[in-house]
Amino acid sequence: AIAAGTVNPGTTTGDVLALVWAMRGLVQATGEVAPGAWQRFLDIHLAGLQAPGPLSRTPALSSRQLSKLAPRRRS
């Protein structure tokens, strides 16, 4: 997607993983009351990943941080 120009080149694997983790929490929190709430959340975030310019002033998760988080997320 980055090579095709559809996603901001500053997008990292960590950004995508954090979005997936956030989506999981949203689905769990809203599933029974608003089962489709995750769709709006995803649309908003995907639009943000397409925006030109810097994504954030905050640095992306490092490879080391991701490797420490991976075992926790599997549970």
N, C-alpha and C positions, 0 to 999 in steps of 0.2 A: 504494500500500500504506500509506503514511503517512496519507493522507487517510481511508482506510478503517479506520484504527486497528489494522491488523495488524502494523505495523512501528513501532518506537520513533521518535518525532518527531525525535530527535537524530541519526538515521541520515543520512549524507551520501552523495553520489555517490562521494566518495573512499573511504568505508568499503566500498561495494559493489565498487568497482574493486580495492581492496586484497584483498578476499576472492577475487575472480576470479583475481588474480595468484597468490595463495597456493595456490589450487586447482590452477592450472596446474603449479606446482612439485611439489605432492603427487602429481598424476597422473603426472608424469614420473618421480618418485622411486619410486613404488610400483606402477606399471602392470603390470609383468611378474610381480611376486610377489603382489601383493594388488590386483587391478584394481578392486575395489569399495571400497577404503579411503576414497576421496574422499567417498563418500556419508555416512559417519559424520561426517567433518569438516564437511561442508556442513550436516548436521542440527544439529550442536552450534552452529555459527555462526548459523544461522537462528534457533534458539531464543534465542540471546543478543540478536539484533536485535529480538526480540519482548518482551524483558523491560522492565518499567516502570522509570522512574528514569534517571539519567545512564548513558550507555554506558561512559564512560571519563573519567578525569581528564586524559588526554592529548588535546590538541586534534586535530581532524580535519585531514587534508591540505588545504592551501589550494588555491584555483584555480591560483595560480602554480606551486605544487609539482606539481599534476596535469599542467599543461601542459608542464612540464619532463620529467616521467616518460613521457608519452604516446609520444613518438618512440622511446624506449628499449624500450618494451614491445612494439612492433610487430615487432621483429626476432626 
